[in-house]
Amino acid sequence: QVQLVESGGGLVQAGGSLRLSCAASGSIFSINRMGWYRQAPGKQRELAALISADGSAYYADSVKGRFTISRDHAKNTVYLQMNSLKLEDTGVYYCFTDAYRGSYYYPRSWGQGTQVTVSS
């Protein structure tokens, strides 16, 4: 079992910045990918960014150039630095991780979600 604890959401004005953190804990395991989905009010959850074990990153077109994802392998923690925030970035951000131990792959784990609200 992998547990994820998120932090860093909040209220910010448009053009401002926030940094989200997500720490994974639990039984001894290895992590392949970590990342963030987000869900705006009335919309489907969408992938915002993810980072693989080798450091390669993916960004949704809507956040490219504004968001940066990074990870600390020693702390099993992923970060999402969000700059130049827009009103449309408002939503609940969910951290996820794909972990494994040996040849066993855990089901995808999810954080509890953290609210990001961008105001005008």
C-alpha positions as CSV (number, residue, x, y, z in Angstrom):
1,Q,0.0,0.0,0.0
2,V,1.3,3.4,-1.0
3,Q,0.0,6.5,0.8
4,L,0.2,10.0,-0.7
5,V,0.0,13.3,1.2
6,E,-0.4,16.5,-0.7
7,S,0.2,20.1,0.4
8,G,0.6,23.5,-1.0
9,G,-2.8,24.4,-2.5
10,G,-4.5,27.7,-1.8
11,L,-5.8,31.0,-3.1
12,V,-3.7,33.1,-5.3
13,Q,-4.3,36.0,-7.7
14,A,-4.0,35.6,-11.4
15,G,-0.4,35.8,-12.5
16,G,0.8,34.5,-9.1
17,S,2.6,31.2,-8.2
18,L,2.0,28.2,-6.1
19,R,4.0,25.1,-5.3
20,L,2.4,21.8,-4.7
21,S,4.1,18.9,-3.0
22,C,3.2,15.2,-2.7
23,A,5.0,12.8,-0.6
24,A,4.7,9.0,-0.9
25,S,5.1,6.6,1.9
26,G,4.3,3.0,2.9
27,S,6.0,-0.3,2.4
28,I,9.4,-0.4,0.7
29,F,8.8,0.2,-2.9
30,S,10.1,1.8,-6.1
31,I,8.3,4.5,-7.9
32,N,8.0,4.7,-11.7
33,R,5.9,7.7,-12.5
34,M,4.5,10.5,-10.3
35,G,2.4,13.4,-11.4
36,W,-0.7,15.5,-11.1
37,Y,-4.2,15.4,-12.5
38,R,-6.5,18.3,-12.0
39,Q,-10.3,18.7,-12.1
40,A,-12.0,22.0,-12.7
41,P,-15.6,22.6,-11.6
42,G,-18.0,20.8,-13.9
43,K,-15.2,19.3,-16.0
44,Q,-13.5,16.0,-16.3
45,R,-10.2,15.2,-14.5
46,E,-7.2,15.9,-16.8
47,L,-3.6,15.1,-16.7
48,A,-1.6,18.2,-16.0
49,A,2.0,16.9,-15.7
50,L,3.9,13.7,-14.9
51,I,7.5,12.8,-14.4
52,S,9.1,9.4,-14.9
53,A,11.8,7.7,-12.9
54,D,14.4,8.9,-15.5
55,G,13.4,12.5,-15.1
56,S,11.5,12.8,-18.4
57,A,8.4,15.0,-18.1
58,Y,5.1,15.4,-19.8
59,Y,3.0,18.5,-19.7
60,A,-0.5,19.2,-20.9
61,D,-0.5,21.9,-23.6
62,S,-2.5,24.2,-21.3
63,V,0.3,24.3,-18.7
64,K,3.5,24.1,-20.9
65,G,5.9,26.9,-20.1
66,R,4.1,27.8,-16.9
67,F,4.3,24.7,-14.8
68,T,7.4,22.7,-13.8
69,I,7.3,19.2,-12.3
70,S,10.2,17.8,-10.4
71,R,10.9,15.0,-7.9
72,D,13.1,14.1,-5.1
73,H,13.9,10.4,-5.3
74,A,15.3,10.2,-1.8
75,K,12.1,11.7,-0.3
76,N,9.7,10.0,-2.7
77,T,8.2,13.4,-3.3
78,V,7.0,15.2,-6.4
79,Y,6.6,18.9,-6.7
80,L,4.6,21.0,-9.1
81,Q,5.7,24.6,-9.4
82,M,2.9,26.6,-11.0
83,N,3.7,30.1,-12.3
84,S,1.7,32.7,-14.2
85,L,-1.4,31.1,-12.9
86,K,-4.7,31.8,-14.8
87,L,-8.3,31.7,-13.8
88,E,-8.7,28.4,-15.7
89,D,-6.1,26.7,-13.5
90,T,-8.6,26.7,-10.7
91,G,-9.6,23.2,-9.6
92,V,-8.7,20.3,-7.4
93,Y,-5.2,18.9,-8.0
94,Y,-4.7,15.2,-7.4
95,C,-1.3,13.6,-7.0
96,F,-0.7,10.1,-8.3
97,T,2.0,7.6,-8.3
98,D,2.7,4.3,-10.1
99,A,4.9,2.2,-7.8
100,Y,6.2,-1.3,-7.8
101,R,8.1,-3.8,-5.7
102,G,10.1,-6.3,-7.6
103,S,7.8,-7.7,-10.3
104,Y,4.6,-6.6,-8.5
105,Y,3.0,-3.4,-9.7
106,Y,0.8,-1.6,-7.2
107,P,-2.5,-0.2,-8.4
108,R,-2.2,3.5,-9.1
109,S,-2.3,5.5,-5.8
110,W,-4.0,8.9,-5.4
111,G,-3.7,11.7,-3.1
112,Q,-6.6,13.3,-1.3
113,G,-6.6,16.3,-3.6
114,T,-5.7,19.9,-2.9
115,Q,-7.7,22.9,-3.9
116,V,-6.1,25.6,-6.1
117,T,-8.1,28.8,-6.6
118,V,-7.0,31.5,-8.9
119,S,-8.8,34.8,-8.5
120,S,-8.9,37.9,-10.7
